[in-house]
Amino acid sequence: MNEEKNKRSNLVNWLLFIATIIIVILIVLLTTSIVERRVETIARLQPVREIPEWEPRNEIWGENYPKEYESYMRTRDTLFRSAHGGSSTIDYLEEYPELVILWAGYAFSKDYKQGRGHAYAVKDVRLTLRTGGVEESPMPGTCWSCKTTDAPRLMNTMGVEAFYSAKWKDLGSECVNPIGCQDCHDPKTMNLRITRPALIEALERQGKKIKDITHQEMRSLVCAQCHVEYYFKQPGFYLTFPWDKGFSADSMEAYYDSYEFSDWTHKLSRAPMLKAQHPDYELYLTGVHASRGVACADCHMPYKVEGGRKFTDHHIRSPLNNIANSCQICHRQSESQLLKDVYSRQDKILELRRIVEKSLAKAHIEAKVAWDNGATEQDMSEALRLIRHAQWRWDWVAAANGVGFHSPVEALRVLGTAIEKAEQARAKIALVLTKLGVKLPIKMPDISTKEKAQAYIGLDMDKIIKDKNELIRTVIPEWDREAKERQGTLYEY
């Protein structure tokens, strides 16, 4: 009896001993975790090094803010592909050959691919066929404005107007660091700031001051420095946002018409054309997320917790690649349901987009036939105006990222008006062709592939590619050598 009692007593003692050991271990782990988090907080408050006012090198900022920098470096990931976008390479001219016709006479007919992550901004603008080669590189310095953290530095050393009016190639050895920390942050306080004067100037023309902007608004406006519609105002290729009449496609169309501005004259139709850039911010402003106070960063750069630290995830990417942290913070549906909702809207927008693209391609070709058969400026003026407006409205949706999802209702409305105007243009051209005695319908050329469409508009792609390859082989290495001598390091793509 006593022996059995002693056994039970010993068992209880052992259990108490083991439980005590476990509790001690847990207390030690908790204390260690608290100390580590405290050390991280102190380290954050005590930067490793002072960052100069216009420091363009992201890796220097990364010494003080390693978690943000590590997440930023993940923008090099090109594996994610959604139904209509992502970070992987997509050749849009191959997928939609009609685009070659829509941009005949403009550099986009040579090369147009899905944009990759911010870490590739400099590399991709160097390599695209749109920026020309050794023989031809007509681009101004303004084209570097949204590609590199060197842009604010150069604007402040050489002056904004001198930066814009310089040649793109002449700034090649200076513009080597891709989009990053300095573009959006004050190095002393890390507060968000605007470093591109075009945005400040556009807001001031509307009577708005940066000092009155809230922090939440700034979490979109730092993106709006680049993810907007803009044009190069003459003289001097001065970067300008066409917001004076409003943010809508219709308002900006009226702005451009009032100045009789055009980006180029179409090679086939001779229409004075507009090329939308990427009006993500303007389209977003018409959507439900903007009206609810959701900022760009809320979805594309959601907060993240690691090692006891809450910070903004700088792996700037599609929310569809991060649904749990981006979408499900507000939306309680499953990932599969949220994906289904996004794709159903994007599919509808793409369906209308394709209608416009095919209609516009035919309008440009039919207009060429009219000119070839003796049409006059008076005959064609109204049709060309309709082509200009139809393609602008199509491009206002097509050039924005997200396949219209930032504002599906507005995207569908604008595409609907684009279809109407494109078909009105074709009807007017048909009347001209009938008057000229041309038999209808016009036989369309075979533009079923990118190569066939490029050949039809007269592009010598072999020469264009050869010239670009020569730039890559001879000029770009020299840019990198000069940059490395100047700054001691060179960003590795």
C-alpha positions in Angstrom: 0.0 0.0 0.0 2.8 2.4 1.0 4.8 1.3 -2.0 2.0 2.1 -4.3 1.5 5.5 -2.6 5.2 6.3 -3.0 5.1 5.4 -6.7 2.1 7.8 -7.2 4.0 10.5 -5.2 7.1 10.0 -7.3 5.1 10.2 -10.5 3.4 13.4 -9.4 6.8 14.8 -8.5 8.2 14.0 -11.9 5.2 15.5 -13.6 5.6 18.6 -11.6 9.4 18.7 -12.4 8.7 18.3 -16.1 6.0 20.9 -16.1 8.3 23.3 -14.3 11.0 22.7 -16.9 8.5 23.3 -19.8 7.2 26.5 -18.1 10.8 27.8 -17.6 11.6 27.1 -21.3 8.5 28.9 -22.4 9.4 31.9 -20.2 12.9 31.9 -21.6 11.6 31.8 -25.2 9.1 34.5 -24.4 11.8 36.7 -22.8 14.1 36.1 -25.7 11.4 37.0 -28.2 10.6 40.2 -26.3 14.3 41.1 -26.2 14.7 40.4 -29.9 11.7 42.5 -30.8 13.0 45.3 -28.5 16.4 45.2 -30.2 14.7 45.3 -33.6 12.7 48.4 -32.6 15.8 50.1 -31.2 17.8 49.2 -34.4 15.0 50.7 -36.4 15.1 53.9 -34.4 18.9 54.0 -34.6 19.8 53.8 -38.4 23.0 52.2 -39.4 24.0 55.1 -41.5 22.9 58.6 -42.5 21.2 58.7 -45.9 22.0 61.7 -48.1 19.1 63.8 -49.4 19.2 62.4 -53.0 20.7 59.0 -52.4 19.5 56.9 -55.4 21.0 53.5 -54.4 18.3 51.3 -52.9 20.9 49.0 -51.2 22.1 52.0 -49.2 18.6 52.5 -47.8 18.4 48.8 -47.2 21.1 49.0 -44.6 18.7 51.0 -42.4 15.5 49.2 -43.5 16.4 45.6 -44.3 13.0 44.1 -44.1 11.5 46.7 -46.5 14.5 46.3 -48.8 14.3 42.5 -48.8 10.6 42.6 -49.7 11.4 45.1 -52.5 14.0 42.8 -54.0 11.2 40.3 -54.5 9.9 42.5 -57.3 12.5 40.6 -59.3 10.2 37.6 -59.2 8.7 37.0 -62.7 6.9 33.7 -61.9 3.4 35.0 -61.2 0.9 35.0 -64.0 -2.8 35.7 -63.5 -5.5 35.2 -66.2 -4.7 38.6 -67.8 -1.4 39.9 -66.3 1.1 39.4 -63.5 4.8 39.8 -63.4 5.8 37.4 -66.1 6.6 38.5 -69.6 3.7 38.8 -72.0 4.2 40.0 -75.6 0.9 41.9 -76.2 1.6 42.4 -79.9 1.8 38.6 -80.3 -1.4 38.1 -78.3 -3.3 41.0 -80.0 -1.8 41.7 -83.5 -4.3 44.4 -84.2 -2.3 46.6 -81.8 0.4 46.8 -84.4 -2.1 48.4 -86.8 -3.5 50.8 -84.1 0.1 52.1 -83.4 1.3 52.2 -87.0 3.9 55.0 -87.2 4.5 54.9 -83.5 7.2 53.1 -81.5 4.6 50.8 -79.7 4.1 49.0 -83.0 7.7 47.6 -82.6 7.5 46.3 -79.1 4.9 46.2 -76.3 5.2 43.8 -73.4 3.7 43.4 -69.9 5.7 45.4 -67.4 7.8 43.5 -64.9 8.5 44.5 -61.3 10.1 47.8 -60.3 13.5 46.3 -59.9 13.6 45.8 -63.7 12.6 49.4 -64.6 16.0 50.6 -65.9 16.8 47.3 -67.6 13.6 47.1 -69.4 13.5 50.7 -70.7 17.1 50.1 -72.0 16.2 46.9 -73.8 12.8 47.7 -75.3 12.8 48.4 -79.0 10.8 51.5 -78.4 13.8 53.4 -77.1 15.7 52.8 -80.3 19.2 51.6 -81.0 22.6 53.0 -82.0 21.4 54.6 -85.2 18.1 55.9 -83.9 17.1 56.9 -80.4 14.7 59.9 -80.5 13.6 59.7 -76.9 14.1 62.7 -74.6 15.5 62.6 -71.1 11.9 62.9 -69.9 11.6 59.2 -70.6 13.8 58.4 -67.5 11.5 60.3 -65.2 9.6 57.3 -63.9 12.2 54.6 -64.3 15.0 55.5 -61.9 15.8 56.9 -58.5 18.5 58.9 -60.3 15.8 61.1 -61.8 15.1 63.2 -58.7 18.9 63.5 -58.1 19.4 64.7 -61.7 16.5 67.1 -61.6 17.9 68.7 -58.5 21.5 69.0 -59.8 20.9 69.9 -63.5 17.5 71.5 -63.2 14.1 70.1 -64.2 13.9 71.7 -67.7 17.5 70.7 -68.6 16.7 67.1 -67.5 13.6 66.9 -69.6 15.2 68.4 -72.7 18.4 66.2 -72.6 18.5 63.2 -74.9 17.6 59.9 -73.5 21.0 58.4 -74.6 23.0 61.2 -73.0 21.6 60.3 -69.6 22.2 56.6 -69.9 25.2 56.4 -67.7 23.5 58.5 -65.0 20.2 56.6 -64.9 21.2 53.2 -63.5 19.3 52.6 -60.3 15.7 51.3 -60.7 12.6 52.6 -59.1 12.9 52.5 -55.3 13.2 54.1 -51.9 14.1 57.7 -52.7 11.1 58.0 -55.2 8.6 58.0 -52.3 10.5 58.6 -49.0 12.2 61.5 -47.2 15.6 60.0 -46.1 15.5 62.0 -42.8 12.0 61.2 -41.6 10.9 58.3 -43.9 7.7 60.2 -44.4 6.1 59.8 -47.8 7.0 62.6 -50.2 6.5 63.6 -53.9 9.8 63.8 -55.8 8.4 64.4 -59.3 7.4 68.0 -60.0 4.8 67.1 -62.7 2.4 65.8 -60.0 2.9 68.8 -57.7 2.4 71.2 -60.7 -0.8 69.4 -61.8 -2.3 69.5 -58.3 -1.4 73.1 -57.9 -3.2 74.0 -61.1 -6.3 72.5 -59.5 -5.7 74.6 -56.3 -4.4 71.8 -54.2 -1.3 71.9 -52.0 0.8 68.9 -51.0 1.0 70.2 -47.4 -2.8 69.7 -47.1 -2.7 66.1 -48.3 -3.4 63.4 -45.7 -1.1 60.4 -45.1 -3.7 58.0 -46.6 -4.0 60.1 -49.7 -0.2 60.1 -50.0 -0.3 56.3 -50.0 -1.9 56.7 -53.5 -0.2 59.9 -54.7 3.3 58.5 -54.4 2.1 55.9 -57.0 0.4 58.7 -59.0 3.8 60.3 -59.7 4.2 57.7 -62.5 1.0 55.5 -62.8 -0.9 58.3 -64.6 -1.6 59.7 -68.0 1.0 62.4 -69.1 2.4 64.0 -72.2 5.6 65.9 -73.2 4.6 69.6 -73.6 6.6 71.6 -76.1 9.0 73.2 -76.1 11.5 71.1 -74.2 9.5 67.8 -73.7 8.2 69.2 -70.4 6.4 66.4 -68.4 2.8 67.5 -67.9 -0.4 65.8 -66.6 -3.5 66.7 -68.6 -5.8 67.1 -65.5 -6.8 70.7 -65.9 -10.3 69.8 -67.1 -10.7 66.7 -64.9 -9.5 63.1 -64.5 -12.0 61.3 -66.8 -11.2 60.0 -70.3 -13.7 62.6 -71.7 -12.1 65.4 -69.7 -8.6 64.6 -70.8 -9.7 64.2 -74.4 -11.2 67.7 -74.3 -8.0 69.0 -72.8 -5.9 67.6 -75.6 -8.4 68.8 -78.3 -8.3 72.3 -76.9 -4.5 72.3 -77.5 -4.8 70.4 -80.8 -2.2 68.1 -79.3 -1.3 64.8 -80.9 1.5 62.2 -80.1 1.9 61.2 -83.7 0.2 61.1 -87.1 -1.1 57.6 -87.9 0.9 56.0 -90.8 -2.2 54.4 -92.4 -5.2 56.6 -91.6 -3.3 59.9 -91.2 -5.3 60.6 -88.0 -3.7 62.9 -85.4 -3.4 60.3 -82.6 -3.2 60.3 -78.8 -1.3 57.6 -76.9 -2.4 56.9 -73.4 0.4 56.0 -71.0 -0.9 54.2 -67.9 -3.8 56.1 -66.3 -4.1 53.8 -63.3 -4.6 56.6 -60.8 -7.3 58.4 -62.9 -9.2 55.1 -63.5 -8.9 54.2 -59.8 -10.4 57.6 -58.8 -13.7 56.6 -60.5 -13.9 53.3 -58.7 -15.5 52.0 -55.5 -12.1 51.5 -53.7 -11.2 55.2 -54.1 -14.7 56.3 -52.9 -14.2 54.1 -49.8 -10.8 55.6 -49.0 -8.8 52.6 -50.0 -5.3 53.6 -51.1 -3.1 52.0 -53.8 -0.7 50.7 -51.1 -3.5 49.0 -49.2 -3.9 46.5 -52.0 -0.5 46.5 -53.7 1.7 47.0 -50.6 -0.3 45.6 -47.6 1.1 45.6 -44.1 3.2 42.6 -43.0 4.4 41.3 -39.7 7.8 39.6 -39.3 9.8 39.1 -36.1 7.5 41.3 -34.1 7.7 44.1 -36.6 4.9 45.5 -38.6 6.0 47.1 -41.9 4.7 47.8 -45.4 5.4 44.9 -47.8 7.5 46.5 -50.6 7.0 43.5 -52.9 4.8 45.7 -55.0 2.6 43.3 -57.0 -0.8 42.2 -58.1 -3.2 41.7 -55.2 -4.1 38.4 -56.9 -0.7 37.1 -55.9 -1.4 38.0 -52.2 -5.1 37.7 -51.7 -5.0 36.8 -48.0 -3.1 40.0 -47.1 -4.6 42.3 -49.7 -8.2 41.4 -50.5 -9.3 39.3 -47.4 -8.5 42.1 -45.0 -11.8 43.6 -46.1 -13.5 40.9 -48.1 -14.5 37.7 -46.2 -15.1 35.5 -49.3 -12.8 32.6 -50.1 -9.8 33.1 -52.4 -11.5 31.1 -55.1 -14.6 33.2 -55.0 -12.6 36.5 -55.0 -10.6 35.3 -58.0 -13.8 34.3 -59.8 -15.3 37.8 -59.1 -12.2 39.6 -60.4 -11.9 37.4 -63.5 -15.6 37.7 -64.4 -15.2 41.5 -64.5 -11.9 41.4 -66.4 -13.3 39.0 -69.0 -16.2 41.3 -69.7 -13.9 44.3 -70.1 -11.5 42.3 -72.3 -14.5 41.2 -74.5 -15.4 44.8 -75.3 -11.7 45.8 -75.6 -11.2 43.2 -78.4 -14.3 44.6 -80.2 -12.8 48.1 -80.2 -9.4 46.8 -81.3 -10.7 44.9 -84.3 -13.0 47.8 -85.3 -10.3 50.4 -85.1 -7.8 48.2 -87.1 -10.4 48.1 -89.9 -11.0 51.8 -89.6 -7.3 52.7 -90.1 -7.0 50.3 -93.0 -10.2 51.6 -94.7 -9.0 55.1 -94.2 -5.7 54.2 -96.0 -7.7 52.9 -98.9 -9.7 56.1 -99.1 -6.5 58.2 -99.2 -5.0 55.9 -101.8 -8.1 56.5 -104.0 -8.0 60.3 -103.9 -9.9 61.2 -100.7 -9.4 64.9 -99.6 -8.8 66.4 -96.2 -12.4 67.6 -96.2 -13.7 64.2 -97.0 -11.8 62.6 -94.1 -11.7 65.2 -91.3 -14.8 63.9 -89.4 -13.8 60.3 -89.7 -10.3 61.0 -88.5 -11.6 62.9 -85.5 -13.8 59.9 -84.6 -10.9 57.5 -85.0 -8.7 59.7 -82.7 -11.4 59.8 -80.0 -12.3 56.1 -80.3 -8.7 55.0 -80.0 -8.0 57.4 -77.1 -10.9 56.0 -75.1 -9.9 52.4 -75.9 -6.3 53.2 -74.8 -7.4 54.9 -71.6 -8.7 51.6 -70.5 -6.2 49.3 -72.2 -3.1 51.1 -71.1 -4.1 51.0 -67.4 -3.0 48.0 -65.4 -5.5 45.6 -64.1 -7.7 45.1 -67.2 -10.1 47.7 -66.0 -10.6 46.2 -62.5 -9.7 49.5 -60.8 -13.1 50.7 -62.0 -15.0 48.1 -64.0 -18.2 50.2 -64.5 -16.3 53.2 -65.8 -14.0 51.0 -67.9 -17.0 49.4 -69.6 -18.7 52.8 -70.2 -15.6 54.3 -71.8 -15.1 51.2 -74.0 -18.8 51.4 -75.0 -18.3 54.9 -76.3 -15.1 53.8 -78.1 -17.0 51.1 -80.0 -19.7 53.7 -81.0 -17.1 56.2 -82.3 -15.1 53.6 -84.1 -18.1 52.3 -86.0 -19.3 55.9 -86.7 -15.8 56.5 -88.2 -16.1 53.4 -90.4 -19.6 54.5 -91.6 -18.2 57.9 -92.6 -15.2 56.3 -94.4 -17.7 54.0 -96.2 -19.5 57.0 -97.6 -16.2 58.5 -98.8 -15.3 55.2 -100.5 -18.7 54.9 -102.2 -18.3 58.5 -103.5 -14.9 57.5 -104.9 -16.3 54.5 -106.6 -14.5 51.9 -104.4 -16.2 48.6 -104.1 -17.3 47.6 -100.6 -16.5 45.8 -98.4 -12.8 46.4 -98.4 -10.7 43.3 -98.5 -8.6 43.2 -95.3 -4.9 42.3 -95.3 -3.7 39.3 -93.3 -2.7 40.7 -90.0 -3.3 37.5 -88.0 0.2 37.6 -86.4 2.5 40.2 -85.1 5.0 39.6 -87.9 2.4 39.9 -90.6 1.0 43.1 -89.1 4.4 44.7 -88.8 5.3 43.7 -92.4 2.0 45.3 -93.6 2.8 48.7 -92.0 6.3 48.6 -93.4 8.5 47.9 -90.4 11.9 46.4 -91.1 12.1 44.5 -87.8 15.4 42.8 -88.7 17.1 46.2 -88.9 15.4 47.5 -85.8 16.4 44.5 -83.8 20.0 44.6 -85.2 20.3 48.2 -84.2 19.1 47.6 -80.7 21.4 44.7 -80.2 24.3 46.9 -81.2 23.3 49.4 -78.5 23.1 46.5 -76.0 26.5 45.2 -77.1 28.5 48.5 -77.2 26.8 51.4 -75.6 25.1 50.0 -72.5 28.3 48.3 -71.1 30.0 51.7 -71.4 27.1 53.3 -69.4 27.6 50.7 -66.7 31.3 51.2 -66.5 31.0 54.9 -66.1 28.3 54.5 -63.4 30.3 52.0 -61.5 33.3 54.3 -61.5 31.2 57.1 -60.2 29.2 55.4 -57.4 31.4 52.4 -56.6 28.7 49.8 -57.0 26.2 48.9 -59.7 22.8 47.5 -59.1 22.6 43.8 -60.1 19.4 42.9 -62.0 
